[in-house]
Amino acid sequence: MNERPSPVAFIDIGAQRRRLGPAIDEAVGRVLTHCQFVSGPEVTQFEADLAAFCGAKHVVACASGTDALLMVLMAKQVGPGDAVLVPSFTFCASGEVVALAGATPVFVDVDETTFNIDIASLKRGIATARKAGLKPKAVIPVDLFGQSADHDAVAKVAAEEGLFVLDDAAQSFGATYKGKRLGTFGLATATSFFPAKPLGCFGDGGAIFTDDAALAEALRSVRVHGQGSEKYDNVRLGLTGRLDTMQAAILIEKLKIFPDEIEARNRVAETYAKGLGDVVTVPKVVPGNLSVWAQYTIRVKDGTREAFAAALRDKGIPTAIYYPKSMHQQTAYRHYPVADGGLPVCEKLSRECISLPMHPYLDAATLDRVISAVRDAVRG
């Protein structure tokens, strides 16, 4: 009887933990010693380190990527009667925050090659919102799977239509657009430090980046119940949106090795592309961009994905499907408007996309094993 193959890690946080070793233990120990578990000195240091890394003037650390998005909408007083344009092929948080703010998400299609927001559909979505009697207020481009959206094109439409841009970089912090790191495009950028992200903590965490000093000040107020000049003078609606000191301490250490990990992720992606480009549709990075490869997402023929995943599973290789339903197809979001002409690309990608193991610690032997299994599954 054949033994089942040893499983491959889809994302190997343990390998990173072993690499960092005592540095994480010491960072956590310092927090346990000073006991400033909320808004401790490590939070301020981490914000400064992030600003230095990406070039943003202001960084506001927060409790999650979802809070990062929501806090910007709250600070900008987006609410009932307002429309926010959101690509439908993304994690639900991108549209969820719009509804939580009381506004209306209007879903638009994505580009079939990059999986990021389609500019023609964005324009149609703005017209759809206006026809529905809504006021288009913002656009949330999503830098999906680690690659930047086309920020110049988004900015041009936003300027023409009077919208502000809130970049959802939850999956792509560390990536570059035309040689410039994400964090400085649009009015604000939101990211997530969920453990599976390219830069992840040991729990939930997030951050907002902006060059707008007034917005940064409002965000710091929103982060702590909307407080004003003193603790019990709340000047706006807010929430409990703080990043734990412990997570900041861990992230300070992880950020030190992040550039090296980005290089490693790109080496993994190059190996996949060379080994698989002739049998499946592999992801393409726009020239001038650098992806951080939050996911390595391929496309298989419509109707074959379930059998493909099963064939890999039999060989100990996990896969994941992001996203089997686009947002406009999900129960909680079906009643919201979609851009005129529908969202055919989102729906097609939801049927065809499947992601392979991706992390900086995939060695050559494991990559060969995954590539061989994918090729066999496609042939099978």
Salt bridges, closest charged atoms under 4 A:
ASP25 OD1 - ARG17 NH2 2.62
GLU42 OE1 - HIS34 NE2 2.91
GLU47 OE2 - ARG223 NH1 2.97
ASP82 OD2 - LYS137 NZ 3.30
GLU112 OE2 - ARG299 NH2 2.80
GLU112 OE2 - LYS348 NZ 2.95
ASP143 OD1 - HIS151 NE2 3.05
ASP152 OD2 - LYS178 NZ 2.61
GLU160 OE2 - LYS156 NZ 2.79
GLU161 OE1 - ARG130 NH1 2.66
ASP167 OD2 - HIS151 NE2 3.41
GLU253 OE2 - ARG30 NH2 3.70
GLU253 OE1 - LYS256 NZ 3.17
ASP260 OD2 - ARG19 NH2 2.77
ASP278 OD1 - ARG375 NH1 2.70
ASP302 OD2 - ARG351 NE 2.80
ASP340 OD2 - LYS131 NZ 2.57
GLU347 OE2 - HIS328 NE2 2.80
GLU352 OE1 - ARG299 NH2 2.87
ASP376 OD2 - LYS315 NZ 2.93
ASP376 OD1 - ARG379 NH2 2.79
